[in-house]
Amino acid sequence: MTLTLYGGARSRASMPRWYMEEKGIAYAWHQLDLEAGEHRCEPFTRINPFGKVPALVEEDPGLPGGRVQLFESGAILLYLAERHGGECRTAAERALAQQWVLFANATLATALFVPSNREREFPRLMTVLDGLLAGGHPLIGSDWGVADCAVNAYLAYLPIFFPQIDLSPYPNVQATIAATQQRPAYQQAMGQR
Ligand SMILES: N[C@@H](CCC(=O)N[C@@H](CS)C(=O)NCC(=O)O)C(=O)O
């Protein structure tokens, strides 16, 4: 069985990379030269025809056709969580993981990265998240998991991409970012972004 994660420098590939580092899942890292446009041509477009990273390929004779290939960071995270991370063991657990990964990649990402949404949506989402993150507990159950990876990766982007945003009204968000930055697996994944 081999897992290969395709990504680029400073790309969203750091999210599934963080998850695999955190869970001790063995993988090969294939860094594409995004500046040179390597992601927009073959052979990579045979994995993601949209020419975006991250993408994941798993090769295993036990898989239908011997292989699974995926794009979209959320789909990759959820696959890893279920197949290799010991998560999503029931329909309810799977749905909760999907809820948080979709919240992160759709609702939270849009509130952060679409400027017209930021003013209206950002304070609203941060206020609720700040309450939910009080105490530093994982978002689902008692162990760090895919929901924390997806949501906290975006929160930790805040000081990187938006250093001008004042986070002092959200002390639990600030504590979560600080705790994330201290995690060795996060440092390993982000250090090689
Ligand atoms: N929704 C996608 C977004 C993928 C995406 O936009 N990736 C960026 C890097 S973070 C990319 O490949 N950009 C290069 C391009 O669009 O040419 C995901 O979460 O995987």
The ligand as a Gaussian input file, in Angstrom:
#p B3LYP/6-31G(d) Opt

LIG

0 1
 N      -11.214000      23.653000      -2.882000
 C       -9.910000      23.173000      -3.273000
 C       -9.025000      24.354000      -3.586000
 C       -7.762000      23.912000      -4.287000
 C       -6.920000      25.104000      -4.659000
 O       -7.434000      26.180000      -5.016000
 N       -5.611000      24.895000      -4.592000
 C       -4.679000      25.936000      -4.950000
 C       -3.471000      25.901000      -4.006000
 S       -3.938000      26.220000      -2.336000
 C       -4.147000      25.684000      -6.352000
 O       -3.978000      24.565000      -6.762000
 N       -3.860000      26.771000      -7.056000
 C       -3.220000      26.703000      -8.335000
 C       -4.127000      27.063000      -9.458000
 O       -5.339000      27.265000      -9.262000
 O       -3.607000      27.151000     -10.558000
 C       -9.314000      22.313000      -2.132000
 O       -9.655000      22.568000      -0.965000
 O       -8.547000      21.388000      -2.422000

